[in-house]
Amino acid sequence: MNTLITAKELRASFPTVVRRVRKGARYTVIYRSRPAFQLSPVEESSTPAGDAAGDSLYRAAALGRSTDAVAAADHDHLLYAK
């Protein structure tokens, strides 16, 4: 069963909604008079999308600190901006 709930109602009754979703209920959340997203129970057979511990980049040690007095956000912009 799919139940409509406003974002305000969701915030006010979040623990109750979580309990109901875990038991199989489904909700469509309305935000600013439009459907925004759906809440549904997680299927038992689903697995996490990825394993961070198995990722070599995740396990890599830090290389050090920047010595050029440029903020990390600026480095990111230079490296990844399109």
N, CA, C and O atoms as a printed pandas DataFrame, in Angstrom:
     atom_number atom_name residue_name chain_id  residue_number  x_coord  y_coord  z_coord
0              1         N          MET        A               1    0.839   -1.182    0.000
1              2        CA          MET        A               1    0.000    0.000    0.000
2              3         C          MET        A               1    0.883    1.244    0.000
3              4         O          MET        A               1    1.819    1.342    0.793
4              5         N          ASN        A               2    0.591    2.179   -0.874
5              6        CA          ASN        A               2    1.356    3.410   -0.978
6              7         C          ASN        A               2    0.562    4.538   -0.312
7              8         O          ASN        A               2   -0.582    4.808   -0.676
8              9         N          THR        A               3    1.191    5.188    0.666
9             10        CA          THR        A               3    0.540    6.252    1.419
10            11         C          THR        A               3    1.200    7.575    1.091
11            12         O          THR        A               3    2.427    7.652    1.024
12            13         N          LEU        A               4    0.407    8.623    0.883
13            14        CA          LEU        A               4    0.945    9.961    0.660
14            15         C          LEU        A               4    1.200   10.623    2.006
15            16         O          LEU        A               4    0.376   10.532    2.915
16            17         N          ILE        A               5    2.342   11.288    2.130
17            18        CA          ILE        A               5    2.698   11.988    3.355
18            19         C          ILE        A               5    3.467   13.242    2.970
19            20         O          ILE        A               5    4.301   13.198    2.065
20            21         N          THR        A               6    3.204   14.352    3.636
21            22        CA          THR        A               6    3.941   15.575    3.347
22            23         C          THR        A               6    5.296   15.532    4.054
23            24         O          THR        A               6    5.487   14.782    5.012
24            25         N          ALA        A               7    6.227   16.344    3.568
25            26        CA          ALA        A               7    7.554   16.401    4.183
26            27         C          ALA        A               7    7.448   16.841    5.636
27            28         O          ALA        A               7    8.203   16.366    6.484
28            29         N          LYS        A               8    6.525   17.737    5.928
29            30        CA          LYS        A               8    6.327   18.207    7.301
30            31         C          LYS        A               8    5.836   17.068    8.192
31            32         O          LYS        A               8    6.311   16.913    9.318
32            33         N          GLU        A               9    4.891   16.274    7.697
33            34        CA          GLU        A               9    4.402   15.129    8.467
34            35         C          GLU        A               9    5.505   14.089    8.657
35            36         O          GLU        A               9    5.599   13.464    9.713
36            37         N          LEU        A              10    6.335   13.906    7.636
37            38        CA          LEU        A              10    7.438   12.951    7.737
38            39         C          LEU        A              10    8.410   13.360    8.839
39            40         O          LEU        A              10    8.828   12.527    9.644
40            41         N          ARG        A              11    8.768   14.642    8.874
41            42        CA          ARG        A              11    9.680   15.113    9.923
42            43         C          ARG        A              11    9.073   14.922   11.309
43            44         O          ARG        A              11    9.773   14.561   12.254
44            45         N          ALA        A              12    7.789   15.162   11.423
45            46        CA          ALA        A              12    7.124   15.078   12.731
46            47         C          ALA        A              12    6.959   13.647   13.216
47            48         O          ALA        A              12    6.913   13.409   14.423
48            49         N          SER        A              13    6.869   12.695   12.303
49            50        CA          SER        A              13    6.603   11.314   12.705
50            51         C          SER        A              13    7.625   10.339   12.133
51            52         O          SER        A              13    7.281    9.200   11.816
52            53         N          PHE        A              14    8.863   10.768   12.000
53            54        CA          PHE        A              14    9.874    9.946   11.349
54            55         C          PHE        A              14   10.058    8.564   11.978
55            56         O          PHE        A              14   10.067    7.579   11.241
56            57         N          PRO        A              15   10.207    8.437   13.302
57            58        CA          PRO        A              15   10.395    7.093   13.870
58            59         C          PRO        A              15    9.238    6.142   13.560
59            60         O          PRO        A              15    9.457    4.960   13.295
60            61         N          THR        A              16    8.022    6.653   13.594
61            62        CA          THR        A              16    6.850    5.834   13.291
62            63         C          THR        A              16    6.864    5.387   11.830
63            64         O          THR        A              16    6.570    4.231   11.524
64            65         N          VAL        A              17    7.205    6.305   10.936
65            66        CA          VAL        A              17    7.258    5.981    9.509
66            67         C          VAL        A              17    8.329    4.926    9.258
67            68         O          VAL        A              17    8.104    3.997    8.481
68            69         N          VAL        A              18    9.487    5.052    9.900
69            70        CA          VAL        A              18   10.556    4.061    9.719
70            71         C          VAL        A              18   10.085    2.684   10.153
71            72         O          VAL        A              18   10.321    1.700    9.452
72            73         N          ARG        A              19    9.425    2.601   11.297
73            74        CA          ARG        A              19    8.905    1.306   11.770
74            75         C          ARG        A              19    7.930    0.710   10.767
75            76         O          ARG        A              19    7.976   -0.489   10.493
76            77         N          ARG        A              20    7.053    1.534   10.221
77            78        CA          ARG        A              20    6.055    1.035    9.264
78            79         C          ARG        A              20    6.704    0.593    7.951
79            80         O          ARG        A              20    6.308   -0.414    7.364
80            81         N          VAL        A              21    7.703    1.354    7.496
81            82        CA          VAL        A              21    8.396    0.989    6.255
82            83         C          VAL        A              21    9.123   -0.338    6.444
83            84         O          VAL        A              21    9.123   -1.181    5.548
84            85         N          ARG        A              22    9.739   -0.522    7.604
85            86        CA          ARG        A              22   10.419   -1.800    7.867
86            87         C          ARG        A              22    9.452   -2.975    7.842
87            88         O          ARG        A              22    9.851   -4.107    7.568
88            89         N          LYS        A              23    8.178   -2.708    8.130
89            90        CA          LYS        A              23    7.168   -3.769    8.108
90            91         C          LYS        A              23    6.527   -3.928    6.740
91            92         O          LYS        A              23    5.659   -4.782    6.560
92            93         N          GLY        A              24    6.945   -3.110    5.765
93            94        CA          GLY        A              24    6.446   -3.285    4.410
94            95         C          GLY        A              24    5.657   -2.132    3.821
95            96         O          GLY        A              24    5.292   -2.182    2.647
96            97         N          ALA        A              25    5.384   -1.098    4.597
97            98        CA          ALA        A              25    4.618    0.040    4.087
98            99         C          ALA        A              25    5.457    0.849    3.098
99           100         O          ALA        A              25    6.686    0.860    3.168
100          101         N          ARG        A              26    4.778    1.515    2.190
101          102        CA          ARG        A              26    5.443    2.381    1.212
102          103         C          ARG        A              26    4.820    3.771    1.309
103          104         O          ARG        A              26    3.610    3.916    1.484
104          105         N          TYR        A              27    5.674    4.792    1.192
105          106        CA          TYR        A              27    5.217    6.172    1.274
106          107         C          TYR        A              27    5.709    6.960    0.077
107          108         O          TYR        A              27    6.820    6.743   -0.408
108          109         N          THR        A              28    4.875    7.881   -0.399
109          110        CA          THR        A              28    5.290    8.884   -1.366
110          111         C          THR        A              28    5.300   10.203   -0.627
111          112         O          THR        A              28    4.276   10.625   -0.089
112          113         N          VAL        A              29    6.452   10.859   -0.596
113          114        CA          VAL        A              29    6.600   12.102    0.152
114          115         C          VAL        A              29    6.300   13.272   -0.769
115          116         O          VAL        A              29    6.862   13.388   -1.858
116          117         N          ILE        A              30    5.408   14.133   -0.312
117          118        CA          ILE        A              30    4.995   15.318   -1.059
118          119         C          ILE        A              30    5.764   16.518   -0.516
119          120         O          ILE        A              30    5.752   16.784    0.686
120          121         N          TYR        A              31    6.427   17.233   -1.408
121          122        CA          TYR        A              31    7.163   18.435   -1.025
122          123         C          TYR        A              31    6.750   19.560   -1.959
123          124         O          TYR        A              31    6.883   19.449   -3.178
124          125         N          ARG        A              32    6.256   20.627   -1.388
125          126        CA          ARG        A              32    5.745   21.772   -2.157
126          127         C          ARG        A              32    4.693   21.340   -3.174
127          128         O          ARG        A              32    4.737   21.722   -4.343
128          129         N          SER        A              33    3.766   20.549   -2.708
129          130        CA          SER        A              33    2.604   20.098   -3.475
130          131         C          SER        A              33    2.929   19.155   -4.632
131          132         O          SER        A              33    2.087   18.935   -5.502
132          133         N          ARG        A              34    4.134   18.601   -4.652
133          134        CA          ARG        A              34    4.506   17.673   -5.718
134          135         C          ARG        A              34    5.193   16.452   -5.121
135          136         O          ARG        A              34    5.896   16.572   -4.118
136          137         N          PRO        A              35    5.004   15.281   -5.720
137          138        CA          PRO        A              35    5.724   14.096   -5.248
138          139         C          PRO        A              35    7.235   14.315   -5.394
139          140         O          PRO        A              35    7.711   14.688   -6.466
140          141         N          ALA        A              36    7.983   14.082   -4.313
141          142        CA          ALA        A              36    9.421   14.316   -4.326
142          143         C          ALA        A              36   10.210   13.002   -4.358
143          144         O          ALA        A              36   11.159   12.865   -5.129
144          145         N          PHE        A              37    9.815   12.044   -3.523
145          146        CA          PHE        A              37   10.505   10.762   -3.482
146          147         C          PHE        A              37    9.631    9.731   -2.800
147          148         O          PHE        A              37    8.594   10.054   -2.221
148          149         N          GLN        A              38   10.069    8.481   -2.877
149          150        CA          GLN        A              38    9.316    7.392   -2.265
150          151         C          GLN        A              38   10.173    6.689   -1.215
151          152         O          GLN        A              38   11.390    6.573   -1.356
152          153         N          LEU        A              39    9.514    6.232   -0.175
153          154        CA          LEU        A              39   10.147    5.413    0.843
154          155         C          LEU        A              39    9.603    4.007    0.706
155          156         O          LEU        A              39    8.390    3.800    0.671
156          157         N          SER        A              40   10.498    3.049    0.629
157          158        CA          SER        A              40   10.080    1.658    0.522
158          159         C          SER        A              40   11.073    0.800    1.289
159          160         O          SER        A              40   12.220    1.204    1.480
160          161         N          PRO        A              41   10.649   -0.379    1.731
161          162        CA          PRO        A              41   11.550   -1.239    2.497
162          163         C          PRO        A              41   12.701   -1.762    1.636
163          164         O          PRO        A              41   12.563   -1.952    0.428
164          165         N          VAL        A              42   13.818   -1.984    2.282
165          166        CA          VAL        A              42   14.982   -2.559    1.616
166          167         C          VAL        A              42   14.743   -4.052    1.480
167          168         O          VAL        A              42   14.319   -4.710    2.430
168          169         N          GLU        A              43   15.014   -4.582    0.305
169          170        CA          GLU        A              43   14.834   -6.014    0.097
170          171         C          GLU        A              43   15.977   -6.765    0.759
171          172         O          GLU        A              43   17.125   -6.323    0.723
172          173         N          GLU        A              44   15.662   -7.883    1.353
173          174        CA          GLU        A              44   16.656   -8.674    2.074
174          175         C          GLU        A              44   17.790   -9.142    1.177
175          176         O          GLU        A              44   18.924   -9.267    1.637
176          177         N          SER        A              45   17.510   -9.400   -0.088
177          178        CA          SER        A              45   18.527   -9.935   -0.989
178          179         C          SER        A              45   19.459   -8.864   -1.541
179          180         O          SER        A              45   20.469   -9.191   -2.163
180          181         N          SER        A              46   19.136   -7.585   -1.324
181          182        CA          SER        A              46   19.987   -6.543   -1.891
182          183         C          SER        A              46   21.289   -6.429   -1.109
183          184         O          SER        A              46   21.327   -6.637    0.104
184          185         N          THR        A              47   22.344   -6.098   -1.824
185          186        CA          THR        A              47   23.656   -5.945   -1.212
186          187         C          THR        A              47   24.103   -4.505   -1.380
187          188         O          THR        A              47   23.595   -3.810   -2.260
188          189         N          PRO        A              48   25.034   -4.035   -0.566
189          190        CA          PRO        A              48   25.529   -2.664   -0.718
190          191         C          PRO        A              48   26.119   -2.456   -2.115
191          192         O          PRO        A              48   26.601   -3.400   -2.741
192          193         N          ALA        A              49   26.076   -1.232   -2.587
193          194        CA          ALA        A              49   26.531   -0.915   -3.940
194          195         C          ALA        A              49   28.027   -1.137   -4.118
195          196         O          ALA        A              49   28.471   -1.488   -5.211
196          197         N          GLY        A              50   28.793   -0.942   -3.084
197          198        CA          GLY        A              50   30.234   -1.113   -3.228
198          199         C          GLY        A              50   30.888   -1.440   -1.903
199          200         O          GLY        A              50   30.296   -1.260   -0.839
200          201         N          ASP        A              51   32.096   -1.915   -1.982
201          202        CA          ASP        A              51   32.857   -2.260   -0.795
202          203         C          ASP        A              51   34.055   -1.339   -0.729
203          204         O          ASP        A              51   35.047   -1.555   -1.425
204          205         N          ALA        A              52   33.971   -0.306    0.108
205          206        CA          ALA        A              52   35.045    0.675    0.186
206          207         C          ALA        A              52   36.334    0.055    0.705
207          208         O          ALA        A              52   37.417    0.454    0.278
208          209         N          ALA        A              53   36.243   -0.905    1.610
209          210        CA          ALA        A              53   37.444   -1.518    2.172
210          211         C          ALA        A              53   38.245   -2.258    1.105
211          212         O          ALA        A              53   39.460   -2.398    1.243
212          213         N          GLY        A              54   37.602   -2.727    0.058
213          214        CA          GLY        A              54   38.288   -3.430   -1.015
214          215         C          GLY        A              54   38.871   -2.511   -2.075
215          216         O          GLY        A              54   39.592   -2.966   -2.963
216          217         N          ASP        A              55   38.567   -1.223   -1.991
217          218        CA          ASP        A              55   39.033   -0.258   -2.977
218          219         C          ASP        A              55   40.454    0.194   -2.634
219          220         O          ASP        A              55   40.699    0.684   -1.532
220          221         N          SER        A              56   41.382    0.035   -3.566
221          222        CA          SER        A              56   42.782    0.375   -3.295
222          223         C          SER        A              56   42.971    1.863   -3.011
223          224         O          SER        A              56   43.836    2.226   -2.214
224          225         N          LEU        A              57   42.196    2.720   -3.636
225          226        CA          LEU        A              57   42.304    4.151   -3.380
226          227         C          LEU        A              57   41.834    4.489   -1.970
227          228         O          LEU        A              57   42.405    5.362   -1.317
228          229         N          TYR        A              58   40.808    3.808   -1.502
229          230        CA          TYR        A              58   40.303    4.027   -0.147
230          231         C          TYR        A              58   41.364    3.643    0.881
231          232         O          TYR        A              58   41.493    4.303    1.912
232          233         N          ARG        A              59   42.124    2.584    0.611
233          234        CA          ARG        A              59   43.136    2.098    1.556
234          235         C          ARG        A              59   44.462    2.838    1.427
235          236         O          ARG        A              59   45.352    2.632    2.252
236          237         N          ALA        A              60   44.623    3.689    0.421
237          238        CA          ALA        A              60   45.895    4.369    0.184
238          239         C          ALA        A              60   46.214    5.341    1.319
239          240         O          ALA        A              60   45.323    5.993    1.865
240          241         N          ALA        A              61   47.471    5.424    1.656
241          242        CA          ALA        A              61   47.913    6.347    2.704
242          243         C          ALA        A              61   47.938    7.769    2.152
243          244         O          ALA        A              61   48.052    7.984    0.945
244          245         N          ALA        A              62   47.831    8.724    3.055
245          246        CA          ALA        A              62   47.911   10.124    2.653
246          247         C          ALA        A              62   49.296   10.408    2.099
247          248         O          ALA        A              62   50.285    9.858    2.583
248          249         N          LEU        A              63   49.374   11.257    1.095
249          250        CA          LEU        A              63   50.651   11.550    0.462
250          251         C          LEU        A              63   51.371   12.717    1.101
251          252         O          LEU        A              63   52.560   12.907    0.847
252          253         N          GLY        A              64   50.715   13.483    1.897
253          254        CA          GLY        A              64   51.348   14.632    2.535
254          255         C          GLY        A              64   50.471   15.861    2.417
255          256         O          GLY        A              64   49.309   15.787    2.017
256          257         N          ARG        A              65   51.049   16.978    2.769
257          258        CA          ARG        A              65   50.304   18.229    2.740
258          259         C          ARG        A              65   50.809   19.108    1.602
259          260         O          ARG        A              65   51.951   18.986    1.157
260          261         N          SER        A              66   49.943   19.983    1.148
261          262        CA          SER        A              66   50.300   20.908    0.088
262          263         C          SER        A              66   51.305   21.935    0.614
263          264         O          SER        A              66   51.174   22.425    1.736
264          265         N          THR        A              67   52.272   22.244   -0.179
265          266        CA          THR        A              67   53.273   23.238    0.234
266          267         C          THR        A              67   53.159   24.538   -0.556
267          268         O          THR        A              67   53.993   25.430   -0.398
268          269         N          ASP        A              68   52.130   24.657   -1.410
269          270        CA          ASP        A              68   52.010   25.846   -2.242
270          271         C          ASP        A              68   51.000   26.855   -1.692
271          272         O          ASP        A              68   50.663   27.819   -2.380
272          273         N          ALA        A              69   50.515   26.653   -0.473
273          274        CA          ALA        A              69   49.583   27.565    0.196
274          275         C          ALA        A              69   48.253   27.699   -0.551
275          276         O          ALA        A              69   47.559   28.705   -0.401
276          277         N          VAL        A              70   47.896   26.699   -1.347
277          278        CA          VAL        A              70   46.621   26.694   -2.050
278          279         C          VAL        A              70   45.684   25.737   -1.304
279          280         O          VAL        A              70   46.094   24.646   -0.909
280          281         N          ALA        A              71   44.447   26.143   -1.118
281          282        CA          ALA        A              71   43.477   25.334   -0.383
282          283         C          ALA        A              71   43.144   24.062   -1.158
283          284         O          ALA        A              71   43.242   24.023   -2.385
284          285         N          ALA        A              72   42.756   23.038   -0.432
285          286        CA          ALA        A              72   42.397   21.762   -1.048
286          287         C          ALA        A              72   41.247   21.939   -2.038
287          288         O          ALA        A              72   41.229   21.293   -3.086
288          289         N          ALA        A              73   40.291   22.804   -1.718
289          290        CA          ALA        A              73   39.169   23.041   -2.625
290          291         C          ALA        A              73   39.652   23.619   -3.958
291          292         O          ALA        A              73   39.100   23.303   -5.012
292          293         N          ASP        A              74   40.680   24.464   -3.907
293          294        CA          ASP        A              74   41.234   25.030   -5.143
294          295         C          ASP        A              74   41.938   23.958   -5.970
295          296         O          ASP        A              74   41.844   23.950   -7.198
296          297         N          HIS        A              75   42.648   23.049   -5.286
297          298        CA          HIS        A              75   43.270   21.925   -5.995
298          299         C          HIS        A              75   42.204   21.068   -6.677
299          300         O          HIS        A              75   42.353   20.675   -7.834
300          301         N          ASP        A              76   41.130   20.786   -5.943
301          302        CA          ASP        A              76   40.042   19.993   -6.520
302          303         C          ASP        A              76   39.468   20.667   -7.751
303          304         O          ASP        A              76   39.190   20.012   -8.755
304          305         N          HIS        A              77   39.291   21.984   -7.672
305          306        CA          HIS        A              77   38.738   22.712   -8.815
306          307         C          HIS        A              77   39.673   22.592  -10.020
307          308         O          HIS        A              77   39.213   22.390  -11.144
308          309         N          LEU        A              78   40.972   22.714   -9.793
309          310        CA          LEU        A              78   41.939   22.594  -10.891
310          311         C          LEU        A              78   41.960   21.193  -11.481
311          312         O          LEU        A              78   42.080   21.027  -12.695
312          313         N          LEU        A              79   41.842   20.176  -10.613
313          314        CA          LEU        A              79   41.919   18.802  -11.077
314          315         C          LEU        A              79   40.636   18.315  -11.730
315          316         O          LEU        A              79   40.684   17.600  -12.731
316          317         N          TYR        A              80   39.479   18.695  -11.173
317          318        CA          TYR        A              80   38.233   18.049  -11.582
318          319         C          TYR        A              80   37.254   18.960  -12.306
319          320         O          TYR        A              80   36.249   18.469  -12.821
320          321         N          ALA        A              81   37.498   20.250  -12.369
321          322        CA          ALA        A              81   36.552   21.148  -13.052
322          323         C          ALA        A              81   36.575   20.889  -14.544
323          324         O          ALA        A              81   37.611   20.569  -15.128
324          325         N          LYS        A              82   35.398   21.037  -15.147
325          326        CA          LYS        A              82   35.295   20.805  -16.593
326          327         C          LYS        A              82   35.241   22.117  -17.325
327          328         O          LYS        A              82   35.153   22.136  -18.553
